[in-house]
Amino acid sequence: MITRAQLAALDAADPLAPMRERFHVPQGVIYLDGNSLGPMPRATPGRVAEVVAREWGEGLIRSWNDAGWMALPGRIGAKIARLIGAPAETVMVADSTSVNLYKVLGAALAARPGRRVIVSERGNFPTDLYIAEGLAALLDRGHRLKLVEGHEIAAAIDEDTAVVMLTHVNYHTGAMFDMTAITAAAHAKGALMLWDLAHSAGAVPVDLTAAGADLAVGCGYKFLNGGPGAPAFLHVASHLLPDVRFPLTGWLGHAAPFAFEPSYRPAGGIAAAFVGSPPVLSMAALEVGVDIACETPMGAVRAKSVAQTTLFADLVAQECGGHGLVLASPVEAERRGSQVCFAHPEAYPIMQALIARGVIGDFRAPDILRFGITPLYLRFADLWDAVAILRAVLQSGEWREERFRIRRAVT
Ligand SMILES: *Cc1c(COP(=O)(O)O)cnc(C)c1O
């Protein structure tokens, strides 16, 4: 039997408790959706205001040089590199996750010219699959996407596999792949390994170098708290960089952008992934979030995340039994990322009723209630309070109200 007093005692002993002060968490909100849009760091408004007023307002175009605007993609990339176990010069911040996936997937196919198959998981985040479909269609050289279940990945890789493209932590269930084992299975057949770290960076320890991964992308607005639509990142391992060929060849990825040559020549290394002008204001906001993540030991984040996801699942079982919630995340904590999901046929209206009471998670079609666990600002006692509200919503049946059935554009 878990009690609220036990959870309050865990908060009192929590080494990460002071990190909560770094974020603005609105009054009356228990935020369980930091895996979809991280909350605002308190330092972000000041930093963005400074970049607007001083660097843009006063510095004007001089700030491209004087304020280091052009160096932002590499500078923030080098910081993210520390979070994902990659050398600084192999990571860059740019564009969205979808666009970066297009770039690195194109680079992977170019690096394995005789092979035609992209292996991925059927339940992968749809944009990853759509991007692969679109790239294969554009290339028109017979590439195809082979989709299998998560446990069938290793068996699906063969000598025709150019690249295995997976999201490390599944957005839907929170299930986490064994990065080292799957990467080794890809390499055993001569395929490249591409990881999407959208739900990993800033949430779970990642060591791309130790795993031997070849390529990666990830998201800036989830666990890195970079703000809505924050720029994303990409990584290409050192061994691929000398010959890397990205499918988007913009002027800022040119060896000499300000020579304005009529023909493209790639910049050396990861800089060739630079396409067009960086969104400076968004980069400034992202850097604040990344700095907080870099200050925090990922081992401590993971330890608290495992404790919190486990407690949350146990509490729901203890308090909400008999209401038809079925755990949709792996039971074993080591196979789970930093979220807990439950399936329920009425997941959508239940989540809307929860949100109306200030417990913000999200709904993922067709039937998932998804709760992101973000140890930097989530207290153990918050878990108790969230589950108490979930129980009240289920027991009262208030989720049956018509207003909770209205589907909005973003779920
Ligand atoms: C969130 C997420 C994305 C987001 O892509 P955007 O281009 O930033 O909209 C991509 N892939 C995965 C696996 C995600 O979870």
PDBQT file of the ligand as one rigid body, heavy atoms in Angstrom, charges set to zero:
ROOT
HETATM    1  C1  LIG A 501       8.016  14.101 -31.708  1.00  0.00    +0.000 C 
HETATM    2  C2  LIG A 501       8.608  13.219 -32.731  1.00  0.00    +0.000 A 
HETATM    3  C3  LIG A 501       8.977  13.728 -33.967  1.00  0.00    +0.000 A 
HETATM    4  C4  LIG A 501       8.655  15.165 -34.265  1.00  0.00    +0.000 C 
HETATM    5  O1  LIG A 501       8.964  15.585 -35.515  1.00  0.00    +0.000 OA
HETATM    6  P1  LIG A 501       8.843  17.105 -35.912  1.00  0.00    +0.000 P 
HETATM    7  O2  LIG A 501       9.436  17.129 -37.244  1.00  0.00    +0.000 OA
HETATM    8  O3  LIG A 501       9.591  17.913 -34.895  1.00  0.00    +0.000 OA
HETATM    9  O4  LIG A 501       7.395  17.489 -35.876  1.00  0.00    +0.000 OA
HETATM   10  C5  LIG A 501       9.597  12.888 -34.866  1.00  0.00    +0.000 A 
HETATM   11  N1  LIG A 501       9.832  11.588 -34.555  1.00  0.00    +0.000 NA
HETATM   12  C6  LIG A 501       9.467  11.073 -33.363  1.00  0.00    +0.000 A 
HETATM   13  C7  LIG A 501       9.749   9.651 -33.049  1.00  0.00    +0.000 C 
HETATM   14  C8  LIG A 501       8.841  11.868 -32.433  1.00  0.00    +0.000 A 
HETATM   15  O5  LIG A 501       8.456  11.365 -31.264  1.00  0.00    +0.000 OA
ENDROOT
TORSDOF 0
